[in-house]
């Protein structure tokens, strides 16, 4: 049987990015009640810092390392909890289970219960993690105190399950090295300056985890994350967009804001990943209160 923790430890030995390597060393492995089938099945969560807890939720086909540049700006004032989403990153991939937003929410509920208990917690969700943050805030309403959404995806749109064999075709496309490089380039505002071997390594570092292909295909068959905006949860929400976002167009941004009707800011010279392009701006927005 494959040992996911041992596999993770071997993989991170080769990390090139010093911020990623530092964050990877803070990963702990947890038995999660209702998620783990037994005590041998444990889930990775990076935990760092002291203060009021904040749950950071990464985007599609990514992992906790997505927040590597933001951590140093927040860990002196907050306890940061950064899991890999269920079915993504370095998580175990059990057979005979569902991979979709419902299971992701169940997993995040178990993470919150295991680490913070009844305490309130803030949410920072990036891209697809923004839609998931909205869904989670509705589900565990009394525990979530506010949300910061970074280029949130999944606020609008319709759930569109991808049938077989198109699910497998999508996985094959996403595994292609050229495609992954182009997606990485597209996510940054200034890829010529900001995208090198370190960023490309992190963007693909999880795809060799056993079960990556099958869980991604199952997630595609579930329909992914969409139409999460309504009803809008009652916690304070703020949105940060990048003015050079090549993933989400102006129409998606405007349609999302018509639903959320919350405070927002569009950051100049910023792409789809504000927490990587301008982590200091993201941190400043989180550290100041908003209504």
HUBEL-V326218 format. One record per residue. N is the residue number from 1. PHI is phi in whole degrees, -180 to 180 (none if undefined). NEAR is the number of other C-alpha atoms within 8 Angstrom. Layout:
n: (N | N)
phi: (PHI | PHI)
near: (NEAR | NEAR)
//
This chain:
n: (1 | 2 | 3 | 4 | 5 | 6 | 7 | 8 | 9 | 10 | 11 | 12 | 13 | 14 | 15 | 16 | 17 | 18 | 19 | 20 | 21 | 22 | 23 | 24 | 25 | 26 | 27 | 28 | 29 | 30 | 31 | 32 | 33 | 34 | 35 | 36 | 37 | 38 | 39 | 40 | 41 | 42 | 43 | 44 | 45 | 46 | 47 | 48 | 49 | 50 | 51 | 52 | 53 | 54 | 55 | 56 | 57 | 58 | 59 | 60 | 61 | 62 | 63 | 64 | 65 | 66 | 67 | 68 | 69 | 70 | 71 | 72 | 73 | 74 | 75 | 76 | 77 | 78 | 79 | 80 | 81 | 82 | 83 | 84 | 85 | 86 | 87 | 88 | 89 | 90 | 91 | 92 | 93 | 94 | 95 | 96 | 97 | 98 | 99 | 100 | 101 | 102 | 103 | 104 | 105 | 106 | 107 | 108 | 109 | 110 | 111 | 112 | 113 | 114 | 115 | 116 | 117 | 118 | 119 | 120 | 121 | 122 | 123 | 124 | 125 | 126 | 127 | 128 | 129 | 130 | 131 | 132 | 133 | 134 | 135 | 136 | 137 | 138 | 139 | 140 | 141 | 142 | 143 | 144 | 145 | 146 | 147 | 148 | 149 | 150 | 151 | 152 | 153 | 154 | 155 | 156 | 157 | 158 | 159 | 160 | 161 | 162 | 163 | 164 | 165 | 166 | 167 | 168 | 169 | 170 | 171 | 172 | 173 | 174 | 175 | 176 | 177 | 178 | 179 | 180 | 181 | 182 | 183 | 184 | 185 | 186 | 187 | 188 | 189 | 190 | 191 | 192 | 193 | 194 | 195 | 196 | 197 | 198 | 199 | 200 | 201 | 202 | 203 | 204 | 205 | 206 | 207 | 208 | 209 | 210 | 211 | 212 | 213 | 214 | 215 | 216 | 217 | 218 | 219 | 220 | 221 | 222 | 223 | 224 | 225 | 226 | 227 | 228 | 229 | 230 | 231 | 232 | 233 | 234 | 235 | 236 | 237 | 238 | 239 | 240 | 241 | 242 | 243 | 244 | 245 | 246 | 247 | 248 | 249 | 250 | 251 | 252 | 253 | 254 | 255 | 256 | 257 | 258 | 259 | 260 | 261 | 262 | 263 | 264 | 265 | 266 | 267 | 268 | 269 | 270 | 271 | 272 | 273 | 274 | 275 | 276 | 277 | 278 | 279 | 280 | 281 | 282 | 283 | 284 | 285 | 286 | 287 | 288 | 289 | 290 | 291)
phi: (none | -69 | -99 | -66 | -67 | -64 | -62 | -62 | -60 | -69 | -66 | -73 | -60 | -99 | -63 | -95 | -78 | -64 | -67 | -66 | -63 | -64 | -69 | -62 | -70 | -98 | -76 | -119 | -112 | -122 | -78 | -113 | -58 | 87 | -114 | -72 | -75 | -159 | -74 | -83 | -101 | -120 | -116 | -81 | -143 | -82 | -130 | -155 | 90 | -135 | 127 | -63 | -76 | -134 | -97 | -105 | -117 | -80 | -95 | -65 | 47 | -136 | -154 | -59 | -64 | -56 | -98 | -59 | -87 | -87 | -54 | -64 | -82 | -120 | -71 | -78 | -121 | -141 | -86 | -95 | -118 | -127 | -87 | -79 | -65 | -60 | 90 | -128 | 59 | -104 | -65 | -59 | -119 | -65 | -83 | 56 | -139 | -93 | -123 | -177 | -64 | -63 | -70 | -60 | -65 | -58 | -62 | -67 | -60 | -66 | -62 | -62 | -62 | -72 | -104 | -115 | 62 | -90 | -68 | -77 | -146 | -92 | -124 | -123 | -120 | -112 | 54 | -57 | -62 | -69 | -63 | -65 | -61 | -61 | -63 | -66 | -63 | -72 | -72 | -119 | -52 | -71 | -96 | -97 | -97 | -165 | -133 | -116 | -109 | -107 | 46 | -66 | -112 | 90 | -73 | -116 | 91 | -115 | -66 | -127 | -59 | -97 | -75 | -70 | -92 | -64 | -62 | -71 | -63 | -61 | -63 | -61 | -64 | -70 | -85 | -64 | -61 | -65 | -62 | -63 | -63 | -67 | -66 | -63 | -61 | -67 | -77 | -98 | -72 | -129 | -63 | -58 | -90 | -103 | -109 | -129 | -65 | -65 | -66 | -66 | -63 | -67 | -64 | -122 | -66 | -95 | -75 | -94 | -66 | -54 | 96 | -57 | -65 | -69 | -72 | -67 | -64 | -65 | -63 | -63 | -66 | -74 | 103 | 72 | -120 | -159 | 58 | -91 | -70 | -113 | -73 | -69 | -64 | -89 | -75 | -60 | -130 | -133 | -120 | -117 | -112 | -100 | -74 | -115 | -72 | -97 | -97 | -108 | -85 | -60 | -62 | -64 | -60 | -64 | -66 | -66 | -71 | -64 | -82 | -73 | 49 | -124 | -65 | -149 | -144 | -106 | -94 | -69 | 57 | -132 | -96 | -78 | -122 | -56 | -71 | -106 | -72 | -138 | -59 | -66 | -71 | -61 | -63 | -60 | -65 | -71 | -74 | -99 | -75 | -139 | -110)
near: (2 | 5 | 6 | 10 | 8 | 7 | 10 | 9 | 8 | 8 | 9 | 9 | 7 | 6 | 12 | 8 | 8 | 7 | 8 | 11 | 12 | 8 | 11 | 10 | 6 | 9 | 10 | 8 | 9 | 8 | 12 | 12 | 7 | 6 | 9 | 11 | 6 | 6 | 7 | 5 | 9 | 11 | 12 | 13 | 13 | 14 | 11 | 9 | 11 | 11 | 8 | 8 | 13 | 12 | 11 | 12 | 17 | 16 | 12 | 8 | 7 | 12 | 14 | 14 | 10 | 10 | 11 | 11 | 10 | 13 | 9 | 7 | 9 | 11 | 12 | 9 | 9 | 12 | 13 | 16 | 12 | 11 | 12 | 15 | 13 | 9 | 13 | 14 | 13 | 11 | 12 | 10 | 9 | 5 | 4 | 4 | 5 | 6 | 14 | 12 | 9 | 7 | 10 | 12 | 11 | 9 | 12 | 10 | 10 | 12 | 10 | 9 | 9 | 9 | 6 | 10 | 7 | 6 | 6 | 10 | 13 | 11 | 14 | 14 | 19 | 15 | 17 | 14 | 14 | 19 | 17 | 15 | 14 | 13 | 11 | 12 | 12 | 9 | 6 | 9 | 9 | 6 | 10 | 13 | 11 | 10 | 15 | 12 | 15 | 15 | 15 | 14 | 14 | 15 | 13 | 12 | 7 | 6 | 9 | 7 | 9 | 10 | 7 | 7 | 6 | 8 | 13 | 10 | 8 | 9 | 11 | 8 | 8 | 8 | 9 | 8 | 6 | 6 | 10 | 13 | 9 | 8 | 8 | 12 | 9 | 10 | 12 | 15 | 12 | 9 | 9 | 5 | 6 | 7 | 13 | 7 | 6 | 10 | 10 | 12 | 10 | 10 | 10 | 8 | 8 | 12 | 9 | 6 | 10 | 7 | 8 | 13 | 10 | 7 | 12 | 13 | 12 | 12 | 12 | 11 | 12 | 11 | 12 | 12 | 13 | 13 | 11 | 13 | 14 | 8 | 5 | 9 | 9 | 4 | 9 | 10 | 11 | 11 | 13 | 14 | 16 | 15 | 10 | 10 | 14 | 9 | 7 | 10 | 8 | 6 | 6 | 9 | 10 | 8 | 9 | 11 | 9 | 7 | 9 | 8 | 6 | 9 | 7 | 8 | 7 | 8 | 9 | 7 | 9 | 16 | 16 | 16 | 14 | 16 | 12 | 11 | 10 | 9 | 12 | 8 | 8 | 12 | 11 | 8 | 8 | 8 | 6 | 6 | 6 | 5 | 4)
//
